[in-house]
Amino acid sequence: MTQLTYEAYLDEVATLLTELYDLEDEAAIKLVVDAQDAEYFSPHDDHPDMRTLTRAREDAVALFKAKQNRVATQQHQQKRQQQARSAGPQAGKAKGPGRK
């Protein structure tokens, strides 16, 4: 298998994100940079055998799915907060023994 340089590997992951998920270049680059900041790619830097085209595709898919999961979680949390606000200050308070 062909091993890529670290920089070429990151470029390939970003390119795959644009091709597989129709992301704009800026969004794909941000996703890769954010993952890099979170040290997702640190092992790739240390182990050149991880920097293959096959692995780039796997990482692109994993990064996109993780992003989708974060977005879904944020939307769910926002929805719950909106529901709690619209229900009023008494919403969610359980009545314990002796309370009416």
DSSP file (Angstrom, degrees, kcal/mol; ACC not computed):
  #  RESIDUE AA STRUCTURE BP1 BP2  ACC     N-H-->O    O-->H-N    N-H-->O    O-->H-N    TCO  KAPPA ALPHA  PHI   PSI    X-CA   Y-CA   Z-CA
    1    1 A M              0   0    0      0, 0.0     2,-0.4     0, 0.0    51,-0.0   0.000 360.0 360.0 360.0 146.9    0.0    0.0    0.0
    2    2 A T        -     0   0    0      1,-0.0    51,-0.5    47,-0.0     2,-0.4  -0.615 360.0-148.9 -78.4 128.5    1.1    3.5   -0.7
    3    3 A Q        -     0   0    0     -2,-0.4     2,-0.2    49,-0.1    49,-0.2  -0.837  12.1-150.7 -98.3 135.9    2.0    5.5    2.3
    4    4 A L        -     0   0    0     47,-2.8    47,-0.1    -2,-0.4    46,-0.1  -0.636  22.2-102.5 -99.8 157.8    1.4    9.3    2.2
    5    5 A T     >  -     0   0    0     -2,-0.2     4,-2.5     1,-0.1     5,-0.2  -0.366  41.7-105.7 -67.8 162.9    3.2   12.0    3.9
    6    6 A Y  H  > S+     0   0    0      1,-0.2     4,-2.2     2,-0.2     5,-0.2   0.930 121.8  46.8 -58.0 -47.0    1.4   13.4    6.9
    7    7 A E  H  > S+     0   0    0      1,-0.2     4,-2.2     2,-0.2    -1,-0.2   0.905 112.5  49.1 -64.2 -42.5    0.4   16.6    5.1
    8    8 A A  H  > S+     0   0    0      1,-0.2     4,-2.4     2,-0.2    -1,-0.2   0.863 109.1  54.7 -64.4 -35.3   -0.7   14.6    2.0
    9    9 A Y  H  X S+     0   0    0     -4,-2.5     4,-2.4     2,-0.2    -2,-0.2   0.941 108.5  46.7 -63.6 -47.8   -2.7   12.3    4.3
   10   10 A L  H  X S+     0   0    0     -4,-2.2     4,-2.3     1,-0.2    -2,-0.2   0.900 112.1  51.4 -61.9 -40.3   -4.6   15.2    5.8
   11   11 A D  H  X S+     0   0    0     -4,-2.2     4,-2.6     1,-0.2    -1,-0.2   0.905 109.1  51.1 -61.3 -41.5   -5.2   16.7    2.4
   12   12 A E  H  X S+     0   0    0     -4,-2.4     4,-2.7     2,-0.2    -2,-0.2   0.903 108.6  50.6 -64.5 -41.7   -6.6   13.3    1.2
   13   13 A V  H  X S+     0   0    0     -4,-2.4     4,-2.0     2,-0.2    -1,-0.2   0.933 112.4  47.2 -61.8 -45.2   -9.0   13.1    4.2
   14   14 A A  H  X S+     0   0    0     -4,-2.3     4,-1.7     2,-0.2    -2,-0.2   0.912 112.1  50.1 -63.1 -42.4  -10.3   16.6    3.5
   15   15 A T  H  X S+     0   0    0     -4,-2.6     4,-2.2     1,-0.2    -2,-0.2   0.918 109.5  50.8 -62.2 -43.8  -10.7   15.8   -0.2
   16   16 A L  H  X S+     0   0    0     -4,-2.7     4,-3.4     1,-0.2     5,-0.4   0.875 105.8  56.2 -62.8 -37.2  -12.6   12.7    0.6
   17   17 A L  H  X S+     0   0    0     -4,-2.0     4,-1.7     1,-0.2     6,-1.0   0.898 109.7  45.9 -61.0 -39.9  -14.9   14.6    2.9
   18   18 A T  H  X S+     0   0    0     -4,-1.7     4,-0.8     4,-0.2    -2,-0.2   0.883 118.7  42.1 -70.3 -36.8  -15.8   17.0    0.0
   19   19 A E  H  < S+     0   0    0     -4,-2.2    -2,-0.2     2,-0.2    -3,-0.2   0.912 120.5  38.5 -77.1 -43.8  -16.3   14.1   -2.4
   20   20 A L  H  < S+     0   0    0     -4,-3.4    -3,-0.2    -5,-0.2    -2,-0.2   0.859 132.1  23.4 -76.2 -35.9  -18.2   11.7   -0.1
   21   21 A Y  H  < S-     0   0    0     -4,-1.7    -1,-0.2    -5,-0.4    -2,-0.2   0.279  97.5-120.3-120.2   8.8  -20.4   14.2    1.7
   22   22 A D     <  +     0   0    0     -4,-0.8    -4,-0.2     1,-0.2     2,-0.2   0.831  54.3 163.7  55.7  35.1  -20.5   17.1   -0.6
   23   23 A L        -     0   0    0     -6,-1.0    -1,-0.2     1,-0.1     2,-0.1  -0.526  43.3-107.1 -78.9 150.5  -19.0   19.4    2.0
   24   24 A E     >  -     0   0    0     -2,-0.2     4,-2.3     1,-0.1     5,-0.2  -0.430  33.2-110.4 -68.2 153.7  -17.5   22.8    1.0
   25   25 A D  H  > S+     0   0    0      1,-0.2     4,-2.8     2,-0.2     5,-0.2   0.905 118.4  52.9 -53.4 -44.6  -13.7   22.9    1.1
   26   26 A E  H  > S+     0   0    0      1,-0.2     4,-2.4     2,-0.2    -1,-0.2   0.892 109.6  47.7 -62.1 -40.6  -13.8   25.2    4.1
   27   27 A A  H  > S+     0   0    0      2,-0.2     4,-2.1    -3,-0.2    -1,-0.2   0.896 113.1  48.1 -67.6 -40.4  -16.0   22.9    6.1
   28   28 A A  H  X S+     0   0    0     -4,-2.3     4,-2.0     2,-0.2    -2,-0.2   0.918 112.6  48.3 -66.1 -43.1  -13.9   19.8    5.2
   29   29 A I  H  X S+     0   0    0     -4,-2.8     4,-3.0    -5,-0.2     5,-0.2   0.911 110.5  51.7 -64.0 -42.0  -10.7   21.6    6.2
   30   30 A K  H  X S+     0   0    0     -4,-2.4     4,-3.0    -5,-0.2     5,-0.2   0.906 108.3  51.7 -61.1 -41.6  -12.2   22.8    9.4
   31   31 A L  H  X S+     0   0    0     -4,-2.1     4,-1.9     2,-0.2    -1,-0.2   0.908 113.4  44.2 -61.6 -42.2  -13.3   19.3   10.3
   32   32 A V  H  X S+     0   0    0     -4,-2.0     4,-2.5     2,-0.2    -2,-0.2   0.916 114.4  48.8 -69.0 -43.7   -9.7   18.0    9.7
   33   33 A V  H  X S+     0   0    0     -4,-3.0     4,-2.7     2,-0.2    -2,-0.2   0.911 111.2  50.0 -63.8 -42.3   -8.1   20.9   11.5
   34   34 A D  H  X S+     0   0    0     -4,-3.0     4,-1.7     2,-0.2    -1,-0.2   0.907 112.0  48.1 -62.4 -41.1  -10.4   20.4   14.5
   35   35 A A  H  <>S+     0   0    0     -4,-1.9     5,-2.8    -5,-0.2     6,-0.4   0.888 111.4  50.6 -65.5 -38.5   -9.6   16.7   14.6
   36   36 A Q  H ><5S+     0   0    0     -4,-2.5     3,-1.6     1,-0.2    -2,-0.2   0.912 108.3  51.7 -65.4 -42.3   -5.9   17.5   14.4
   37   37 A D  H 3<5S+     0   0    0     -4,-2.7    -1,-0.2     1,-0.3    -2,-0.2   0.841 107.5  53.2 -61.7 -33.2   -6.3   20.0   17.3
   38   38 A A  T 3<5S-     0   0    0     -4,-1.7    -1,-0.3    -5,-0.2    -2,-0.2   0.343 118.9-116.2 -84.1   7.0   -8.0   17.2   19.2
   39   39 A E  T X 5S+     0   0    0     -3,-1.6     3,-0.9    -5,-0.1    -3,-0.2   0.708  71.5 139.7  66.0  24.2   -4.9   15.0   18.4
   40   40 A Y  T 3 <S+     0   0    0     -5,-2.8     4,-0.2     1,-0.2    -4,-0.2   0.866  75.3  43.9 -60.8 -36.2   -7.0   12.5   16.4
   41   41 A F  T 3> S+     0   0    0     -6,-0.4     4,-1.6     1,-0.2     3,-0.4   0.381  81.6 102.6 -94.0   4.0   -4.2   12.3   13.9
   42   42 A S  H <> S+     0   0    0     -3,-0.9     4,-1.7     1,-0.2     3,-0.4   0.910  81.6  50.6 -55.2 -45.2   -1.3   12.1   16.3
   43   43 A P  H  > S+     0   0    0      0, 0.0     4,-2.1     0, 0.0    -1,-0.2   0.857 106.3  56.8 -61.4 -32.1   -0.9    8.3   15.8
   44   44 A H  H  4 S+     0   0    0     -3,-0.4     6,-0.2     1,-0.2    -2,-0.2   0.852 105.4  51.1 -66.0 -33.9   -0.8    8.9   12.0
   45   45 A D  H  < S+     0   0    0     -4,-1.6    -1,-0.2    -3,-0.4    -3,-0.1   0.887 115.4  41.6 -69.3 -38.9    2.1   11.2   12.5
   46   46 A D  H  < S+     0   0    0     -4,-1.7    -2,-0.2     1,-0.2    -1,-0.2   0.754 118.0  46.2 -80.3 -26.0    4.0    8.7   14.5
   47   47 A H    ><  -     0   0    0     -4,-2.1     3,-2.5    -5,-0.2     4,-0.3  -0.834  61.1-171.6-125.4  92.7    3.2    5.6   12.4
   48   48 A P  G >  S+     0   0    0      0, 0.0     3,-1.8     0, 0.0   -44,-0.3   0.764  82.6  71.4 -55.1 -27.2    3.6    6.2    8.6
   49   49 A D  G 3  S+     0   0    0      1,-0.3     3,-0.1   -46,-0.1    -5,-0.1   0.657  90.5  61.7 -66.2 -13.1    1.9    2.8    7.9
   50   50 A M  G <  S+     0   0    0     -3,-2.5     2,-1.5    -6,-0.2    -1,-0.3   0.620  83.3  85.1 -82.7 -13.9   -1.4    4.4    9.1
   51   51 A R    <   +     0   0    0     -3,-1.8   -47,-2.8    -4,-0.3     2,-0.3  -0.532  61.4 129.1 -95.3  71.9   -1.3    6.9    6.2
   52   52 A T  S  > S-     0   0    0     -2,-1.5     4,-2.2   -49,-0.2     5,-0.1  -0.759  70.2-112.3-117.2 165.7   -2.8    5.0    3.4
   53   53 A L  H  > S+     0   0    0    -51,-0.5     4,-1.9    -2,-0.3     5,-0.1   0.875 118.4  52.8 -64.7 -37.4   -5.7    5.8    1.0
   54   54 A T  H  > S+     0   0    0      1,-0.2     4,-2.0     2,-0.2    -1,-0.2   0.932 111.1  45.7 -63.1 -45.7   -7.8    3.1    2.6
   55   55 A R  H  > S+     0   0    0      1,-0.2     4,-2.8     2,-0.2    -2,-0.2   0.857 107.5  58.5 -67.2 -34.7   -7.3    4.5    6.0
   56   56 A A  H  X S+     0   0    0     -4,-2.2     4,-2.4     2,-0.2    -1,-0.2   0.910 107.1  47.8 -60.2 -42.1   -7.9    8.1    4.8
   57   57 A R  H  X S+     0   0    0     -4,-1.9     4,-2.3     2,-0.2    -2,-0.2   0.925 111.8  49.6 -65.0 -43.5  -11.4    7.0    3.6
   58   58 A E  H  X S+     0   0    0     -4,-2.0     4,-2.5     1,-0.2    -2,-0.2   0.911 112.7  47.4 -60.9 -42.8  -12.1    5.3    6.9
   59   59 A D  H  X S+     0   0    0     -4,-2.8     4,-2.8     2,-0.2     5,-0.2   0.888 109.4  53.3 -67.8 -38.4  -11.0    8.4    8.8
   60   60 A A  H  X S+     0   0    0     -4,-2.4     4,-2.2    -5,-0.2    -2,-0.2   0.933 112.0  45.4 -60.8 -45.3  -13.1   10.7    6.6
   61   61 A V  H  X S+     0   0    0     -4,-2.3     4,-2.6     2,-0.2     5,-0.2   0.924 113.9  49.1 -63.2 -45.1  -16.2    8.6    7.3
   62   62 A A  H  X S+     0   0    0     -4,-2.5     4,-2.4     1,-0.2    -2,-0.2   0.907 111.8  48.1 -63.5 -42.5  -15.4    8.4   11.0
   63   63 A L  H  X S+     0   0    0     -4,-2.8     4,-2.2     2,-0.2    -1,-0.2   0.912 113.1  47.9 -65.1 -42.2  -14.9   12.2   11.3
   64   64 A F  H  X S+     0   0    0     -4,-2.2     4,-2.6    -5,-0.2    -2,-0.2   0.927 112.6  47.9 -65.7 -44.1  -18.1   12.9    9.4
   65   65 A K  H  X S+     0   0    0     -4,-2.6     4,-2.5     1,-0.2    -2,-0.2   0.903 111.2  51.1 -63.4 -40.6  -20.1   10.5   11.5
   66   66 A A  H  X S+     0   0    0     -4,-2.4     4,-2.3    -5,-0.2    -1,-0.2   0.904 110.6  49.3 -63.2 -40.2  -18.7   12.0   14.7
   67   67 A K  H  X S+     0   0    0     -4,-2.2     4,-2.4     2,-0.2    -2,-0.2   0.919 110.6  50.0 -64.2 -44.0  -19.6   15.5   13.5
   68   68 A Q  H  X S+     0   0    0     -4,-2.6     4,-2.5     1,-0.2    -2,-0.2   0.901 110.5  50.5 -61.2 -41.2  -23.1   14.3   12.7
   69   69 A N  H  X S+     0   0    0     -4,-2.5     4,-2.4     2,-0.2    -1,-0.2   0.900 109.9  49.9 -64.4 -41.1  -23.5   12.7   16.1
   70   70 A R  H  X S+     0   0    0     -4,-2.3     4,-2.5     2,-0.2    -2,-0.2   0.921 112.1  48.0 -62.8 -43.3  -22.3   15.9   17.8
   71   71 A V  H  X S+     0   0    0     -4,-2.4     4,-2.5     2,-0.2    -2,-0.2   0.923 112.0  48.9 -63.7 -44.8  -24.8   18.0   15.8
   72   72 A A  H  X S+     0   0    0     -4,-2.5     4,-2.3     1,-0.2    -1,-0.2   0.900 111.8  49.5 -62.3 -41.3  -27.6   15.6   16.6
   73   73 A T  H  X S+     0   0    0     -4,-2.4     4,-2.5     2,-0.2    -1,-0.2   0.918 111.2  49.0 -63.8 -44.0  -26.8   15.7   20.3
   74   74 A Q  H  X S+     0   0    0     -4,-2.5     4,-2.5     1,-0.2    -2,-0.2   0.909 111.4  49.4 -62.7 -42.1  -26.7   19.5   20.3
   75   75 A Q  H  X S+     0   0    0     -4,-2.5     4,-2.3     2,-0.2    -1,-0.2   0.904 111.2  49.7 -64.1 -40.6  -30.0   19.7   18.6
   76   76 A H  H  X S+     0   0    0     -4,-2.3     4,-2.3     2,-0.2    -2,-0.2   0.913 111.4  48.7 -63.5 -43.4  -31.5   17.2   21.1
   77   77 A Q  H  X S+     0   0    0     -4,-2.5     4,-2.3     1,-0.2    -2,-0.2   0.908 111.2  49.9 -64.3 -41.4  -30.2   19.2   24.0
   78   78 A Q  H  X S+     0   0    0     -4,-2.5     4,-2.5     2,-0.2    -1,-0.2   0.903 109.9  51.2 -63.4 -40.7  -31.5   22.5   22.6
   79   79 A K  H  X S+     0   0    0     -4,-2.3     4,-2.4     1,-0.2    -2,-0.2   0.919 110.2  48.8 -63.0 -43.7  -34.9   20.9   22.1
   80   80 A R  H  X S+     0   0    0     -4,-2.3     4,-2.3     1,-0.2    -1,-0.2   0.891 111.2  50.4 -63.4 -39.1  -35.0   19.7   25.6
   81   81 A Q  H  X S+     0   0    0     -4,-2.3     4,-2.3     2,-0.2    -2,-0.2   0.907 110.8  49.0 -65.8 -41.0  -34.0   23.1   26.9
   82   82 A Q  H  X S+     0   0    0     -4,-2.5     4,-2.4     2,-0.2    -2,-0.2   0.905 111.5  49.4 -64.3 -41.1  -36.7   24.8   24.9
   83   83 A Q  H  X S+     0   0    0     -4,-2.4     4,-1.5     1,-0.2    -2,-0.2   0.905 111.0  49.8 -64.1 -40.8  -39.3   22.3   26.2
   84   84 A A  H  X S+     0   0    0     -4,-2.3     4,-0.7     1,-0.2     7,-0.2   0.897 111.8  48.4 -65.4 -40.3  -38.2   22.9   29.7
   85   85 A R  H >< S+     0   0    0     -4,-2.3     3,-0.6     1,-0.2    -2,-0.2   0.901 112.5  47.6 -66.8 -40.2  -38.4   26.7   29.3
   86   86 A S  H 3< S+     0   0    0     -4,-2.4    -1,-0.2     1,-0.2    -2,-0.2   0.745 105.3  60.0 -74.9 -21.3  -41.9   26.5   27.7
   87   87 A A  H 3< S-     0   0    0     -4,-1.5     3,-0.2     1,-0.2    -1,-0.2   0.681 108.8-126.4 -79.2 -17.2  -43.2   24.2   30.4
   88   88 A G    X<  -     0   0    0     -4,-0.7     3,-1.2    -3,-0.6    -1,-0.2  -0.261  34.0 -57.0  97.4 174.9  -42.4   26.8   33.1
   89   89 A P  T 3  S+     0   0    0      0, 0.0    -1,-0.2     0, 0.0    -3,-0.0   0.718 129.2  56.2 -68.6 -21.6  -40.5   26.8   36.4
   90   90 A Q  T >  S+     0   0    0     -3,-0.2     3,-1.7     2,-0.1    -2,-0.1   0.593  80.4 115.2 -85.9  -9.5  -42.4   24.0   37.9
   91   91 A A  T <  S+     0   0    0     -3,-1.2     3,-0.1     1,-0.3    -3,-0.1  -0.328  79.5  15.3 -63.6 137.4  -41.7   21.6   35.1
   92   92 A G  T 3  S+     0   0    0      1,-0.2     2,-0.7    -5,-0.1    -1,-0.3   0.354  88.0 129.0  85.3  -6.8  -39.6   18.6   36.0
   93   93 A K    <   -     0   0    0     -3,-1.7    -1,-0.2     1,-0.0     2,-0.2  -0.730  51.7-142.1 -85.3 119.5  -40.0   19.0   39.8
   94   94 A A        -     0   0    0     -2,-0.7     2,-0.7    -3,-0.1    -1,-0.0  -0.525  11.8-122.8 -80.2 144.1  -41.1   15.7   41.2
   95   95 A K        -     0   0    0     -2,-0.2     3,-0.1     4,-0.1    -1,-0.1  -0.783  32.5-160.7 -87.0 121.6  -43.5   15.6   44.0
   96   96 A G    >   -     0   0    0     -2,-0.7     3,-2.0     1,-0.2     2,-0.0  -0.241  39.4 -52.7 -91.1-177.2  -42.1   13.8   46.9
   97   97 A P  T 3  S+     0   0    0      0, 0.0    -1,-0.2     0, 0.0     3,-0.1  -0.327 127.0  14.7 -58.0 132.4  -43.8   12.2   49.9
   98   98 A G  T 3  S+     0   0    0      1,-0.3     2,-0.4    -3,-0.1    -2,-0.0   0.431  98.7 118.7  84.5  -2.2  -46.1   14.6   51.6
   99   99 A R    <         0   0    0     -3,-2.0    -1,-0.3     1,-0.1    -4,-0.1  -0.772 360.0 360.0 -98.7 144.1  -46.2   17.1   48.8
  100  100 A K              0   0    0     -2,-0.4    -1,-0.1    -3,-0.1    -5,-0.1   0.370 360.0 360.0-119.7 360.0  -49.3   18.0   46.9
